[in-house]
Amino acid sequence: MTMLEAVAGEVEDPGGGFSAEPGDGGADGGLVLPEDVVAELAGRLAERARGGGPVALTGPDGLLSGIIGQVLQAGLAAELDAHLDGGDEGNRRNGAGAKTLNTEVGPVRIAVPRDRAGTFAPALVPKQATRSDGLNAVITSLYAKGMSVRDIARHVRQTAGVDLSHDTVSRVTDAALEAMREWQHRPLEPFYPVIYVDALVAKVRDGSAVRNKAVNLAVGIDADGAKRVLGIWVAPGEGAKTWAQALAQLRNRGLEEVLFVCCDGLSGLGDEITATWPGTTVQTCTVHLIRRSLGYASYHDREVMARALKGIYTACDADAAYAALADFAGTPLGRKYPAAVAVWERAWDRFTPFLAYGPALRKVLYTTNAIESFNREMRKVLKTRTQFPNDDSVAKTLWLAIVDIEEKRAEQRARQAGKPKNQRDGTPRLIEGHVTQGWHEAWGEMVALWPDRLADRM
């Protein structure tokens, strides 16, 4: 570990006159700097600037790191005074140990006072602490935005003058693993009307090779229409068997009943879903079918084909949809691209269920676009990193990204809370708690279709 460690050397007791140059952290400062001190610092900065010298606010010799050092030193001295006043009468000061605390504005040199009894445990700068909470928060935030461990170490060194090893950065971000695993295994509500399952791709190091791995995501909509991320799983590939393990975990966490599961039509996935929750309707995402069909067409034919396919998924019922498919198959475009027709024929049993329902429920079910904005943000994070060292790193990065984005959007909404509605930009939640558009109408259709089944769910 190459980070700056606490130095074992002795320095003079701060209570007995310890002082240091600005930037080293003296003991004669207070929690609020006196006006004459502020004026003197301002004068020095102005004089240095006029002389063409460097004027740094952060870094090893920066103004902020010097002020923080003074404040911490004064706080530690006050903590020791309170400890001695309320403790054993025979206990007294016993010098101090020099220490460098890495902060978000740069390294801060302080002298941590000690007592003879060895019972003093400072709360301001805890024992063994070599980094401030603020620096840890900066590292975690950069990691959540997709920066690699090496890039974070380089960024902190360039901006704050703090030298951190790659292992140190990894340990800071690993502190989120326990919270992530607790979230991943949290108990679930027993009923979710709709679940969307989808997969992204991440490059993960596997021995001496880098392989594409599937990042399986499950997002549920509860009875109130609010979306929840139910789980993130990293698997060797997107297959029905790997999904079976994820679905079994959801079941074991308390999810007992699901009305609809919307997926991309992966072979065998529908059988695994119905095996986990009998009575669940599996709905293949119509947008995925359209994209696959258009993938067989030339660029110039795609727009015409997209318009022709619209009659299939907007039909009034399954019979009308089948007739529309037959009509399309008989057109010159259908005869030119028979593989596009075959896409719909192979997925027909899983495509048609939503055609039996009303417009509001159809809108919720026919596509996984309800989570596309979420997937788009997750893809941005995955693409920022060329590769991940292991599976935990992928799940940890995505979980931290969700937390980071939700916090950022919550701050944006808080800043607009006092503005008139017509002046707000309407920053929505990313996923957690975001209410699905048109949900109340869709939920009303479900209740009308299954009054007995949903009697205890309302």
C-alpha positions as CSV (number, residue, x, y, z in Angstrom):
1,M,0.0,0.0,0.0
2,T,1.6,3.3,-1.1
3,M,-0.8,5.7,0.6
4,L,0.6,8.0,3.3
5,E,0.6,6.3,6.6
6,A,0.6,7.6,10.2
7,V,4.1,8.5,11.2
8,A,5.4,6.9,14.4
9,G,7.7,9.8,15.3
10,E,7.1,12.0,18.3
11,V,6.2,15.6,18.2
12,E,5.8,18.2,20.9
13,D,2.5,18.1,22.8
14,P,0.0,20.5,21.1
15,G,-1.1,21.8,24.5
16,G,2.5,22.8,25.2
17,G,2.9,25.0,22.3
18,F,3.0,22.8,19.2
19,S,2.7,25.0,16.0
20,A,3.1,24.4,12.3
21,E,3.2,26.3,9.1
22,P,0.0,26.8,7.2
23,G,-0.5,23.5,5.3
24,D,1.0,21.4,8.1
25,G,-2.0,21.9,10.4
26,G,-1.3,24.0,13.6
27,A,-3.0,23.8,16.9
28,D,-3.7,27.5,17.4
29,G,-6.8,27.7,15.1
30,G,-10.4,27.5,16.0
31,L,-13.5,26.1,14.4
32,V,-14.1,29.6,12.9
33,L,-11.0,31.5,11.9
34,P,-10.7,34.9,13.5
35,E,-11.1,37.9,11.1
36,D,-7.5,39.0,11.5
37,V,-6.3,35.5,10.6
38,V,-8.5,35.5,7.5
39,A,-7.3,39.0,6.5
40,E,-3.6,37.9,6.9
41,L,-4.2,34.8,4.8
42,A,-5.9,36.8,2.1
43,G,-3.1,39.3,2.1
44,R,-0.5,36.5,1.7
45,L,-2.5,35.0,-1.2
46,A,-2.9,38.4,-2.9
47,E,0.8,39.2,-2.5
48,R,1.8,35.8,-3.9
49,A,-0.6,36.2,-6.8
50,R,0.8,39.7,-7.6
51,G,4.3,38.2,-7.5
52,G,3.4,35.6,-10.1
53,G,3.7,32.7,-7.5
54,P,1.4,29.7,-7.5
55,V,-1.9,30.2,-5.6
56,A,-3.3,26.8,-4.7
57,L,-6.5,26.2,-2.8
58,T,-6.2,22.4,-2.7
59,G,-3.3,20.0,-2.7
60,P,-0.4,19.5,-0.2
61,D,0.3,23.2,0.1
62,G,-3.2,24.5,-0.6
63,L,-5.0,27.0,1.5
64,L,-8.0,24.7,2.3
65,S,-5.8,21.8,3.4
66,G,-4.0,24.2,5.7
67,I,-7.2,25.6,7.2
68,I,-8.6,22.0,7.7
69,G,-5.4,21.0,9.4
70,Q,-5.7,23.9,11.9
71,V,-9.4,23.2,12.6
72,L,-8.7,19.5,13.1
73,Q,-5.8,20.2,15.4
74,A,-7.9,22.5,17.5
75,G,-10.7,20.0,17.6
76,L,-8.3,17.2,18.7
77,A,-6.9,19.4,21.5
78,A,-10.4,20.2,22.7
79,E,-11.4,16.5,22.6
80,L,-8.4,15.6,24.8
81,D,-9.1,18.4,27.3
82,A,-12.7,17.2,27.7
83,H,-11.4,13.6,28.1
84,L,-8.9,14.6,30.8
85,D,-11.4,16.8,32.6
86,G,-14.0,14.0,32.9
87,G,-11.6,11.1,33.6
88,D,-9.0,9.9,36.1
89,E,-7.3,12.7,38.0
90,G,-3.9,11.1,37.5
91,N,-4.2,10.9,33.7
92,R,-2.5,13.7,31.7
93,R,-1.1,14.5,28.3
94,N,1.6,12.3,26.8
95,G,2.8,14.0,23.7
96,A,1.4,13.4,20.2
97,G,2.0,11.3,17.2
98,A,2.4,12.9,13.7
99,K,-0.1,11.7,11.2
100,T,-1.2,12.5,7.6
101,L,-4.9,12.4,6.9
102,N,-5.8,12.2,3.2
103,T,-8.8,14.4,2.5
104,E,-10.7,15.5,-0.6
105,V,-8.8,18.7,-0.7
106,G,-5.3,17.2,-0.2
107,P,-3.2,15.6,2.5
108,V,-3.4,17.3,5.9
109,R,-0.6,17.0,8.4
110,I,-1.8,16.8,12.1
111,A,-0.4,15.8,15.5
112,V,-2.8,13.5,17.3
113,P,-2.5,14.0,21.1
114,R,-2.2,11.1,23.5
115,D,-2.8,10.6,27.2
116,R,-0.8,8.6,29.7
117,A,-3.5,6.0,30.4
118,G,-4.0,5.3,26.7
119,T,-7.7,5.7,27.0
120,F,-8.1,8.7,24.6
121,A,-10.0,7.7,21.4
122,P,-10.6,10.8,19.3
123,A,-13.9,10.9,17.4
124,L,-12.8,13.7,15.1
125,V,-10.0,11.7,13.6
126,P,-10.5,8.1,14.7
127,K,-7.6,5.8,15.4
128,Q,-6.2,4.0,12.3
129,A,-8.1,6.5,10.0
130,T,-5.9,7.6,7.1
131,R,-8.7,9.0,4.9
132,S,-11.5,11.4,5.5
133,D,-15.1,10.3,4.9
134,G,-15.2,13.0,2.2
135,L,-12.4,11.4,0.3
136,N,-14.0,8.0,0.5
137,A,-17.3,9.5,-0.8
138,V,-15.4,11.1,-3.7
139,I,-13.8,7.7,-4.6
140,T,-17.1,5.9,-4.4
141,S,-18.9,8.5,-6.5
142,L,-16.2,8.3,-9.2
143,Y,-16.4,4.5,-9.2
144,A,-20.2,4.7,-9.5
145,K,-19.8,6.8,-12.7
146,G,-17.8,4.0,-14.3
147,M,-14.2,5.2,-13.7
148,S,-11.7,2.4,-13.2
149,V,-9.6,2.0,-10.1
150,R,-6.5,3.2,-11.9
151,D,-8.3,6.3,-13.3
152,I,-9.6,7.2,-9.9
153,A,-6.2,6.9,-8.3
154,R,-4.8,9.2,-11.1
155,H,-7.6,11.7,-10.7
156,V,-7.2,12.0,-6.9
157,R,-3.5,12.4,-7.3
158,Q,-3.9,15.1,-9.9
159,T,-6.6,17.1,-8.2
160,A,-5.9,16.7,-4.5
161,G,-2.3,15.6,-4.4
162,V,-3.1,12.5,-2.5
163,D,-1.3,9.3,-3.6
164,L,-3.5,6.3,-3.3
165,S,-2.7,2.7,-4.4
166,H,-5.0,0.8,-6.6
167,D,-5.6,-1.7,-3.7
168,T,-6.6,1.2,-1.4
169,V,-9.2,2.5,-4.0
170,S,-10.5,-1.1,-4.3
171,R,-10.9,-1.4,-0.5
172,V,-12.8,1.8,-0.4
173,T,-15.3,0.7,-3.0
174,D,-15.5,-2.8,-1.5
175,A,-17.0,-1.2,1.5
176,A,-20.2,-1.0,-0.6
177,L,-20.2,-4.7,-1.3
178,E,-21.8,-5.6,2.1
179,A,-24.6,-3.1,1.5
180,M,-25.0,-4.3,-2.1
181,R,-25.3,-7.9,-1.0
182,E,-27.8,-6.9,1.7
183,W,-29.9,-5.1,-1.0
184,Q,-29.5,-8.1,-3.4
185,H,-30.9,-10.5,-0.7
186,R,-33.5,-8.2,0.9
187,P,-37.0,-9.7,1.3
188,L,-39.5,-8.8,-1.4
189,E,-43.2,-8.1,-1.4
190,P,-45.2,-11.3,-2.1
191,F,-47.0,-9.8,-5.1
192,Y,-45.8,-7.9,-8.2
193,P,-48.3,-7.6,-11.0
194,V,-45.7,-7.1,-13.7
195,I,-42.0,-8.0,-13.9
196,Y,-39.6,-7.0,-16.8
197,V,-36.5,-9.2,-17.3
198,D,-33.7,-8.1,-19.6
199,A,-30.0,-8.6,-20.0
200,L,-27.0,-6.3,-20.7
201,V,-23.4,-7.3,-21.7
202,A,-20.3,-6.6,-19.7
203,K,-16.7,-7.5,-20.5
204,V,-15.2,-9.3,-17.4
205,R,-11.7,-10.7,-17.0
206,D,-11.7,-14.5,-16.7
207,G,-8.2,-15.7,-16.0
208,S,-6.0,-14.5,-18.8
209,A,-8.9,-13.7,-21.1
210,V,-11.7,-11.1,-21.2
211,R,-15.1,-12.6,-21.9
212,N,-18.6,-11.1,-22.5
213,K,-20.9,-11.9,-19.6
214,A,-24.6,-11.4,-19.2
215,V,-25.8,-8.9,-16.6
216,N,-29.4,-10.1,-15.9
217,L,-31.8,-7.4,-14.6
218,A,-35.2,-7.8,-13.1
219,V,-37.5,-4.8,-12.6
220,G,-40.9,-5.2,-11.0
221,I,-44.0,-2.9,-10.8
222,D,-45.9,-3.2,-7.6
223,A,-49.6,-2.8,-7.1
224,D,-49.2,1.0,-6.8
225,G,-47.4,1.2,-10.1
226,A,-44.0,2.0,-8.6
227,K,-41.0,0.4,-10.3
228,R,-38.4,-1.5,-8.2
229,V,-35.1,-3.1,-9.2
230,L,-35.5,-6.6,-7.8
231,G,-32.0,-8.0,-8.6
232,I,-28.8,-7.9,-10.6
233,W,-27.1,-11.1,-11.5
234,V,-23.9,-11.7,-13.5
235,A,-23.8,-14.9,-15.5
236,P,-21.5,-16.5,-18.0
237,G,-24.2,-16.0,-20.7
238,E,-27.9,-15.1,-21.1
239,G,-29.5,-18.5,-21.0
240,A,-32.7,-20.0,-19.6
241,K,-30.8,-22.0,-16.9
242,T,-29.0,-18.9,-15.5
243,W,-32.4,-17.1,-15.5
244,A,-33.9,-20.1,-13.6
245,Q,-31.4,-19.5,-10.8
246,A,-32.3,-15.8,-10.6
247,L,-36.0,-16.5,-10.7
248,A,-35.7,-19.1,-7.9
249,Q,-33.9,-16.5,-5.8
250,L,-36.7,-14.1,-6.3
251,R,-39.2,-16.8,-5.2
252,N,-37.0,-17.6,-2.1
253,R,-37.0,-13.9,-1.2
254,G,-40.7,-13.9,-0.8
255,L,-42.1,-13.1,-4.3
256,E,-45.0,-15.6,-4.4
257,E,-47.2,-14.4,-7.3
258,V,-46.7,-12.5,-10.6
259,L,-49.4,-11.8,-13.2
260,F,-47.1,-11.0,-16.2
261,V,-43.5,-11.4,-17.0
262,C,-42.3,-9.4,-20.0
263,C,-39.1,-10.7,-21.6
264,D,-37.2,-10.7,-24.9
265,G,-38.3,-14.2,-26.1
266,L,-35.2,-16.1,-25.0
267,S,-35.5,-19.8,-25.8
268,G,-36.7,-21.7,-22.8
269,L,-37.1,-18.7,-20.6
270,G,-40.9,-18.8,-20.7
271,D,-40.9,-22.4,-19.4
272,E,-38.7,-21.4,-16.5
273,I,-41.0,-18.5,-15.6
274,T,-44.1,-20.6,-15.5
275,A,-42.3,-23.3,-13.5
276,T,-41.4,-20.7,-10.9
277,W,-44.8,-19.0,-10.8
278,P,-47.6,-21.2,-12.3
279,G,-50.4,-19.2,-13.7
280,T,-48.1,-16.4,-14.8
281,T,-48.5,-15.0,-18.3
282,V,-45.3,-14.7,-20.3
283,Q,-45.3,-11.8,-22.8
284,T,-42.6,-11.5,-25.4
285,C,-41.5,-7.8,-25.9
286,T,-43.0,-6.6,-29.2
287,V,-40.2,-4.1,-29.8
288,H,-37.7,-6.9,-29.6
289,L,-39.6,-8.8,-32.3
290,I,-39.8,-5.7,-34.5
291,R,-36.0,-5.1,-34.1
292,R,-35.3,-8.7,-35.1
293,S,-37.5,-8.5,-38.1
294,L,-35.9,-5.3,-39.3
295,G,-32.5,-6.8,-38.8
296,Y,-33.2,-9.0,-41.9
297,A,-34.2,-6.1,-44.1
298,S,-31.9,-3.8,-46.0
299,Y,-31.6,-0.2,-44.8
300,H,-33.9,1.2,-47.5
301,D,-36.6,-1.4,-46.8
302,R,-36.7,-1.0,-43.0
303,E,-39.0,2.0,-42.8
304,V,-41.6,0.4,-45.1
305,M,-41.4,-2.9,-43.2
306,A,-41.9,-1.1,-39.9
307,R,-45.1,0.4,-41.1
308,A,-46.3,-2.9,-42.5
309,L,-45.6,-4.7,-39.2
310,K,-47.7,-2.2,-37.2
311,G,-50.9,-3.9,-38.3
312,I,-49.8,-7.1,-36.5
313,Y,-49.2,-5.8,-33.0
314,T,-52.1,-3.2,-33.1
315,A,-54.7,-5.8,-34.2
316,C,-57.9,-6.0,-32.1
317,D,-57.3,-9.7,-31.3
318,A,-55.1,-12.7,-32.0
319,D,-57.1,-13.8,-35.1
320,A,-56.8,-10.3,-36.6
321,A,-53.1,-10.3,-35.8
322,Y,-52.6,-13.6,-37.6
323,A,-54.5,-12.4,-40.6
324,A,-52.3,-9.3,-40.7
325,L,-49.2,-11.5,-40.5
326,A,-50.5,-13.6,-43.4
327,D,-51.1,-10.5,-45.4
328,F,-47.6,-9.3,-44.7
329,A,-46.1,-12.6,-45.7
330,G,-47.9,-12.4,-49.1
331,T,-46.6,-9.0,-49.9
332,P,-43.4,-8.5,-52.0
333,L,-41.6,-7.4,-48.9
334,G,-42.7,-10.5,-47.0
335,R,-41.6,-12.8,-49.8
336,K,-38.3,-10.9,-50.0
337,Y,-37.6,-11.4,-46.3
338,P,-39.2,-14.7,-45.2
339,A,-36.9,-14.8,-42.1
340,A,-38.7,-11.6,-40.9
341,V,-42.0,-13.5,-41.1
342,A,-40.5,-16.5,-39.3
343,V,-39.5,-14.3,-36.3
344,W,-43.2,-13.7,-35.5
345,E,-44.2,-17.3,-36.3
346,R,-41.7,-18.7,-33.8
347,A,-42.7,-16.3,-31.0
348,W,-46.5,-16.4,-31.8
349,D,-47.6,-18.2,-28.6
350,R,-45.7,-15.8,-26.4
351,F,-46.5,-12.7,-28.5
352,T,-50.3,-12.9,-28.6
353,P,-51.3,-12.9,-24.9
354,F,-51.5,-9.1,-24.6
355,L,-53.9,-8.8,-27.5
356,A,-56.6,-10.2,-25.3
357,Y,-56.5,-7.1,-23.0
358,G,-57.6,-3.5,-23.2
359,P,-55.5,-0.6,-24.4
360,A,-54.1,0.5,-21.1
361,L,-52.8,-2.9,-20.1
362,R,-51.5,-3.5,-23.6
363,K,-49.4,-0.4,-23.3
364,V,-47.8,-1.7,-20.1
365,L,-47.2,-5.2,-21.5
366,Y,-46.3,-5.0,-25.1
367,T,-42.7,-3.7,-24.6
368,T,-39.9,-3.6,-22.1
369,N,-39.4,0.1,-23.0
370,A,-40.7,0.9,-19.5
371,I,-37.2,0.2,-18.3
372,E,-35.3,1.3,-21.4
373,S,-34.2,4.6,-19.7
374,F,-32.9,2.6,-16.8
375,N,-31.1,0.2,-19.2
376,R,-29.6,3.1,-21.1
377,E,-28.0,4.6,-18.0
378,M,-26.7,1.2,-17.0
379,R,-25.2,0.7,-20.5
380,K,-23.4,4.1,-20.2
381,V,-21.8,2.9,-17.0
382,L,-20.7,-0.5,-18.5
383,K,-19.3,1.2,-21.7
384,T,-17.2,3.6,-19.6
385,R,-15.2,0.6,-18.3
386,T,-13.4,-1.4,-21.0
387,Q,-13.4,-4.4,-18.7
388,F,-14.2,-5.5,-15.1
389,P,-11.8,-7.6,-12.9
390,N,-14.6,-9.9,-11.6
391,D,-18.3,-10.5,-11.4
392,D,-18.7,-8.6,-8.0
393,S,-17.1,-5.6,-9.6
394,V,-19.9,-5.5,-12.3
395,A,-22.7,-5.8,-9.8
396,K,-21.1,-3.3,-7.4
397,T,-20.6,-0.7,-10.1
398,L,-24.2,-1.0,-11.3
399,W,-25.6,-0.8,-7.8
400,L,-23.5,2.2,-6.9
401,A,-24.6,3.8,-10.2
402,I,-28.3,3.3,-9.3
403,V,-27.7,4.9,-5.9
404,D,-25.6,7.8,-7.3
405,I,-28.1,8.6,-10.1
406,E,-31.1,8.4,-7.8
407,E,-29.4,10.8,-5.3
408,K,-28.5,13.2,-8.1
409,R,-32.1,13.3,-9.4
410,A,-33.4,13.7,-5.8
411,E,-31.2,16.7,-5.3
412,Q,-32.4,18.2,-8.6
413,R,-36.1,17.7,-7.5
414,A,-35.3,19.3,-4.1
415,R,-33.9,22.4,-5.8
416,Q,-37.0,22.8,-7.8
417,A,-39.4,22.2,-4.9
418,G,-40.3,25.8,-4.4
419,K,-40.7,26.7,-8.0
420,P,-44.1,27.0,-9.9
421,K,-45.0,23.8,-11.7
422,N,-44.6,25.4,-15.1
423,Q,-40.9,26.3,-14.3
424,R,-39.8,22.9,-13.2
425,D,-38.0,20.6,-15.6
426,G,-39.8,17.5,-14.1
427,T,-36.7,15.5,-13.3
428,P,-38.0,12.0,-12.8
429,R,-36.7,9.1,-10.7
430,L,-34.4,6.8,-12.6
431,I,-36.3,3.6,-11.6
432,E,-36.8,3.2,-7.8
433,G,-40.3,4.4,-7.0
434,H,-41.0,5.8,-10.4
435,V,-44.7,5.4,-11.2
436,T,-45.5,3.8,-14.5
437,Q,-47.4,6.0,-16.9
438,G,-51.0,4.9,-17.3
439,W,-50.7,2.4,-14.5
440,H,-54.0,3.3,-12.7
441,E,-56.0,2.5,-15.9
442,A,-54.0,-0.7,-16.4
443,W,-54.5,-1.8,-12.8
444,G,-58.2,-1.2,-13.2
445,E,-58.4,-3.5,-16.2
446,M,-56.5,-6.2,-14.2
447,V,-58.9,-5.9,-11.3
448,A,-61.9,-6.2,-13.6
449,L,-60.4,-9.3,-15.2
450,W,-59.4,-11.1,-12.0
451,P,-61.6,-9.8,-9.1
452,D,-61.2,-12.9,-7.0
453,R,-57.5,-13.3,-7.6
454,L,-56.7,-9.7,-6.7
455,A,-59.2,-9.3,-3.9
456,D,-56.4,-9.7,-1.3
457,R,-53.9,-7.6,-3.3
458,M,-55.8,-4.3,-3.2
